[in-house]
Amino acid sequence: MRVDLNGKTALVTGAARGIGRAIADTLAANGARVAYTDIAGEGAQQAAADKPGCAGRRMDVTDAADIEAAIRWVRETFGGLDILVNNAGVNTTRNRVTLDQFPKEEWDWIVNTDLTGCYQVTHAAAPALFDRGGGRIVNIASVFGLVPARLQCAFVAAKAGVVNLTKAMALEFAERGVLVNAIAPGSIPLDSPQQQLFAGKDPLMKDRTEAMLAHIPLHRFGTCQDVANAALFLAAPENSYITGAVLTVDGGWTAGYSRDF
Ligand SMILES: NC(=O)c1ccc[n+]([C@@H]2O[C@H](COP(=O)([O-])OP(=O)(O)OC[C@H]3O[C@@H](n4cnc5c(N)ncnc54)[C@H](O)[C@@H]3O)[C@@H](O)[C@H]2O)c1
């Protein structure tokens, strides 16, 4: 899909790698000047380096002072802001345990990053969007924010929060011309070793991979580009009447039971 984002500036959080990187690259490829931000500042700078008109810097979405400084930098570097993509997010890798055993510090880390981070960055960036007379916000939630899974209580709670926060933002910002939507990705394998397990690249995980795929009507995992294409549409001027929506990008996973009864 091609849209014309020339003259638009976008800020993407968690843009050093994975889904955020794909979204930032796709917005840039469609003409936007993109501020690549990430807690991994060097990674954000490297990701932006070969994109004309783009730049990168560190921004930790859990750190209010860091966020304020980054938004100032965006205004100074790009002259304003039209599109905000709240993508930065974390989930538990070690502690796949039931809630009674789930460590408080792990809960705080995930909720602070995935939910409070979305609030904090939007709180700081919204005036820049208002100054432009409107814009687009895309929040990256998860299918687990719609239908929870076991053993990741903080993530499912935080992402459910992102879903409802998106709708509240849409209600509040409509009169300012800012359209706010969420994307709920399904399973998007990345390059990390742990994620590769689920991509079926490890023979030991074949059964588990097949079990996961059995729940996905399109019978494949998603890609970062699948999510980026959805973000591009929601961020584009062509999206002029969708706000407060949650777009699942999950191969049909949450459409219903992918089995016959
Ligand atoms: N990959 C999936 O299957 C999947 C599924 C559903 C939702 N998501 C969501 O998609 C988003 C992107 O995740 P991903 O899969 O690309 O993961 P990822 O780990 O590859 O990328 C996340 C990025 O966020 C950055 N980040 C982490 N903490 C941060 C902080 N405090 N401040 C700023 N940046 C921070 C990381 O450095 C990293 O670059 C997340 O919100 C995630 O919850 C992913």
The ligand as an ORCA input file, in Angstrom:
! r2SCAN-3c Opt
* xyz 0 1
  N       5.578     -9.778     18.641
  C       4.338    -10.135     18.986
  O       3.919    -11.299     18.825
  C       3.381     -9.127     19.582
  C       2.051     -9.509     19.764
  C       1.167     -8.603     20.308
  C       1.582     -7.328     20.647
  N       2.887     -6.980     20.461
  C       3.269     -5.612     20.849
  O       3.987     -5.001     19.803
  C       4.848     -3.999     20.341
  C       6.265     -4.183     19.783
  O       6.774     -5.398     20.282
  P       7.774     -6.324     19.458
  O       7.120     -7.640     19.338
  O       8.268     -5.634     18.249
  O       8.931     -6.476     20.568
  P      10.485     -6.106     20.575
  O      10.954     -6.532     21.918
  O      11.179     -6.637     19.364
  O      10.506     -4.506     20.461
  C      10.138     -3.677     21.514
  C      10.968     -2.411     21.437
  O      10.559     -1.584     22.520
  C      11.721     -1.092     23.156
  N      11.428     -0.763     24.556
  C      11.307     -1.620     25.600
  N      11.090     -0.923     26.730
  C      11.068      0.395     26.389
  C      10.917      1.595     27.111
  N      10.749      1.600     28.444
  N      10.956      2.766     26.445
  C      11.150      2.786     25.097
  N      11.342      1.668     24.358
  C      11.292      0.486     25.001
  C      12.760     -2.182     23.012
  O      14.075     -1.689     23.185
  C      12.463     -2.687     21.602
  O      13.204     -1.982     20.633
  C       4.766     -4.147     21.857
  O       3.866     -3.198     22.390
  C       4.206     -5.550     22.023
  O       3.526     -5.740     23.242
  C       3.801     -7.842     19.946
*
